[in-house]
């Protein structure tokens, strides 16, 4: 298995920082970055990082107004994108396959399998 690298795209919400903290604990890696969506070079930073998974903070209005999904999948075709919204009781995983997840353990399994 290759190294697990995860990027969370958010405007640095407490929610996104909490997700990053939980992932670092459960994945036993420090290779989880939160990138500020308002950063001018956010997309270039993500492409340079070559993550296996990008988590979009779907509750963040700054993320919601961008065309991140199409742009990310075009730049990184093997990328797995997770749309995570604390207001919903589910997560959306976007790749060539779609799978609903409801628990942190399911999210961890998806990230590990794509690494």
C-alpha positions as CSV (number, residue, x, y, z in Angstrom):
1,X,0.0,0.0,0.0
2,X,1.4,3.4,-0.9
3,X,1.5,6.3,1.5
4,X,-1.9,7.8,2.5
5,X,-2.1,11.5,1.6
6,X,-5.4,13.3,2.3
7,X,-6.2,17.0,1.6
8,X,-9.2,18.7,3.1
9,X,-10.5,21.7,1.2
10,X,-12.2,24.3,3.5
11,X,-11.9,27.8,4.6
12,X,-10.3,26.5,7.8
13,X,-13.6,25.8,9.7
14,X,-13.5,24.1,13.1
15,X,-15.3,21.2,11.5
16,X,-12.5,20.7,8.9
17,X,-9.8,20.9,11.5
18,X,-11.7,18.3,13.6
19,X,-12.0,16.0,10.7
20,X,-8.2,16.4,10.0
21,X,-7.5,15.6,13.7
22,X,-9.6,12.5,13.6
23,X,-8.0,11.3,10.4
24,X,-4.5,11.8,11.8
25,X,-5.4,9.6,14.7
26,X,-7.2,6.8,12.8
27,X,-4.8,6.7,9.8
28,X,-1.7,7.0,12.0
29,X,-0.3,9.6,9.6
30,X,0.5,13.3,9.7
31,X,0.0,13.6,6.0
32,X,-3.4,15.2,6.3
33,X,-3.5,18.8,5.1
34,X,-6.2,21.4,5.3
35,X,-6.0,23.8,2.4
36,X,-7.8,27.1,2.6
37,X,-10.2,27.3,-0.4
38,X,-9.7,31.1,-0.4
39,X,-5.9,30.7,-1.1
40,X,-5.2,31.9,-4.6
41,X,-3.1,28.8,-5.5
42,X,-5.3,26.2,-3.7
43,X,-5.8,24.0,-6.7
44,X,-2.1,24.1,-7.6
45,X,-1.2,23.2,-4.1
46,X,-3.6,20.2,-4.2
47,X,-2.2,19.0,-7.6
48,X,1.4,19.3,-6.2
49,X,0.5,17.3,-3.1
50,X,-0.9,14.4,-5.3
51,X,-3.3,13.2,-2.6
52,X,-5.2,9.9,-2.9
53,X,-8.3,11.6,-1.4
54,X,-9.6,15.1,-1.2
55,X,-12.3,15.9,1.3
56,X,-14.6,18.9,0.4
57,X,-16.2,20.6,3.3
58,X,-19.6,20.7,1.8
59,X,-20.9,22.9,4.6
60,X,-18.4,25.6,3.8
61,X,-20.0,28.3,1.5
62,X,-16.6,29.0,0.0
63,X,-16.3,25.4,-1.2
64,X,-19.9,25.2,-2.4
65,X,-19.5,28.1,-4.8
66,X,-16.5,26.7,-6.6
67,X,-16.3,24.2,-9.4
68,X,-13.9,22.0,-7.4
69,X,-15.2,18.6,-8.3
70,X,-14.8,18.7,-12.0
71,X,-11.5,20.7,-11.8
72,X,-10.0,18.2,-9.3
73,X,-11.0,15.1,-11.2
74,X,-9.7,16.6,-14.5
75,X,-6.4,17.4,-13.0
76,X,-6.1,14.2,-11.0
77,X,-8.1,11.4,-12.7
78,X,-7.4,8.7,-10.1
79,X,-8.4,11.1,-7.3
80,X,-11.1,10.1,-4.9
81,X,-13.2,13.1,-3.7
82,X,-15.3,12.9,-0.6
83,X,-18.0,15.6,-0.1
84,X,-18.5,15.7,3.7
85,X,-21.3,17.7,5.2
86,X,-21.9,17.8,9.0
87,X,-25.5,18.8,8.4
88,X,-26.3,15.6,6.6
89,X,-26.2,12.1,8.0
90,X,-24.1,10.8,5.2
91,X,-21.0,11.4,3.1
92,X,-20.7,11.4,-0.7
93,X,-17.7,9.7,-2.2
94,X,-17.1,10.6,-5.8
95,X,-14.9,8.4,-8.0
96,X,-15.7,6.2,-10.9
97,X,-17.9,4.4,-8.4
98,X,-20.2,5.8,-5.7
99,X,-20.7,4.5,-2.3
100,X,-22.7,5.9,0.6
101,X,-20.9,6.0,4.0
102,X,-22.2,6.9,7.4
103,X,-19.5,6.1,9.9
104,X,-15.9,7.3,10.4
105,X,-14.7,3.7,10.0
106,X,-16.3,3.5,6.6
107,X,-14.5,6.7,5.6
108,X,-11.2,5.4,6.8
109,X,-11.7,2.1,4.8
110,X,-12.4,4.1,1.6
111,X,-9.3,6.3,2.1
112,X,-7.0,3.3,2.8
113,X,-8.3,1.3,-0.2
114,X,-7.6,4.3,-2.6
115,X,-4.1,4.9,-1.3
